[in-house]
């Protein structure tokens, strides 16, 4: 288990939680898809250092906000999960962009629908997950896009010869 997986578990998010979302996104397009392939894809995305850095940053900001260690007005913005803040989504887009436009569109869908663990993280309570809900959506979107890009049944188009 890599370090970022431990950080996610500490915040209540397992690889299985994210893999279930990936499976739900890709299953309609890939009926042979397995949960194991989804888990492998999530871990492959998490293995990228740039993804780890984004995750560490967002989780750290959530934790600092829980301990009331952020300067104002940032502390109040985080505590209320201000709807116009948008930095949380912007950070998560750094993960989705690893696998292109399909990751971006999947992220938008997940951010709107909030399935599974994303919905649980979005509920206001004792813990602050301003960043983590979006980071998990970005991770699931990127892992889903990775599967789509690697689908061996996808139509491949050859470039025509130059005229």
C-alpha positions, 0 to 999 in steps of 0.5 A: 500500500502506497502512502496516499492510500493510507492517507485516503483510508485515514479519511474514510476512503478505500480503493474499493470505494473509488473502484465501485464508482469507476465500475459504474461509469465504465460498465455500460461501455465495457460489459466484460469489465471486472472490479479487479480492473477498476482497482488496478486502474485506480491504483495506476492513477494514484501511482502518478506522483502529480496525482499524489501531490494533488491528493496530499495537498487537498487532504492536508487543507481539509485536515488543517481546516478541521483543526481550525489552523487556516487564516481567515477568511479561508477558515470560514470558507472551508467550514461552510464549504462556500459554493463559490470557492471553486478551488477544490474543483480546480485542484481535482481537475489536475487529476482528471486532466491526466487522461484527457477530455473524457476524464473532465466530462466524467468529473463533471458528472460525478461532481453533480450526481455525487455517487457512493463515497463522494456523497458521503464525503459531501455531507457536512458533519464533524469532518471537513471534506471540502477538497476530498469529495472532489479529489475522489471524483477526480480520481474516479474520473481519471481511472475511468478514462484510463480504462476507456483509453485502454479498451481493446474493443475500441475502434481504432482509426488509421490515418489516411495516406497524404493526398 
